[in-house]
């Protein structure tokens, strides 16, 4: 059973990473409301692909919870309805107007992008649960506790997703969501590194430097996610992309902190790279090079936001690279120890 733990932890990690990636694609394509209900989509297990499936047809039976588009509004079946006369059924209260969001559009692409995102989220739960069971079976207490933490964090992230779909627009919900996702990935990463064993000895200052760089990167991710919440609001208000950076710079201190924070992040990472000296073999060197590449990617996408036209594609790239930067150094932290 012990032999299963590492592959399961890797699966859990990569599927959770895919969920973060899918989440950013959802946002890039504006598909967040592609499924107005949760956990079903338009009241269906397999979401609709064409508008015919969400329009009213006499003689058809609609299960409770089913959503239809009638007169450019979404209506939700309150019980099983055999369609006959929509007006009469509506008056009887068989259908009620969907009011959780002011969103009444059926867009099959958005629906499917959001649905695939949810499927991946559910799928990510499978190796996470298997890992929890396998580690308990193998009597590996530490892995069990960590795996339990990852499962709980996964539950929190899924619950937050539901709250957002249900219209409970929690302040900072995206930031909390992001921190939840990051927690899952960080825990899975610790499990992987622990199971791999054999830590590399590092000079105390290098490992402390790495720790500080991690903390600084985490703050950078936090401020970035807050900036992103403002960006979403500005875009929803109709502000053009080329004007976004100017607007952010003149109205949000966090944006300025995030923009300048880059230099602190860069210096903190350069410090541990310098201090690690000759203790870099194999995977450590790969992690260092990946960190440098990710720092360059953050700068490039950041420049596209600040001085370019704030291209939509750069948003998921910036997000995934930022998370990748944190995870690369986090993994390295758990692969090293002080001598
Ligand atoms: C190592 C450095 C950096 C890290 C780790 C980082 C990380 C992040 C993260 C995680 C987000 C949230 C993305 C999302 O939720 O979709 C974000 C957003 C953002 N960052 Fe950075 N960032 C860095 C550098 C920069 C730089 C140099 C700039 C230049 C101005 C910048 C500008 C922005 C902007 C404008 C947003 C909002 C983008 C959006 O709405 O998607 N970042 N950052």
Boltz pocket constraint, residues with backbone or C-beta under 6 A from the ligand:
constraints:
  - pocket:
      binder: B
      contacts: [[A, 178], [A, 217], [A, 220], [A, 221], [A, 222], [A, 223], [A, 224], [A, 225], [A, 227], [A, 228], [A, 229], [A, 231], [A, 232], [A, 255], [A, 258], [A, 259], [A, 262], [A, 265], [A, 266], [A, 294], [A, 295], [A, 298], [A, 299], [A, 301], [A, 302], [A, 303], [A, 305], [A, 306], [A, 315], [A, 316], [A, 318], [A, 319], [A, 321], [A, 322], [A, 323], [A, 325]]
      max_distance: 6.0
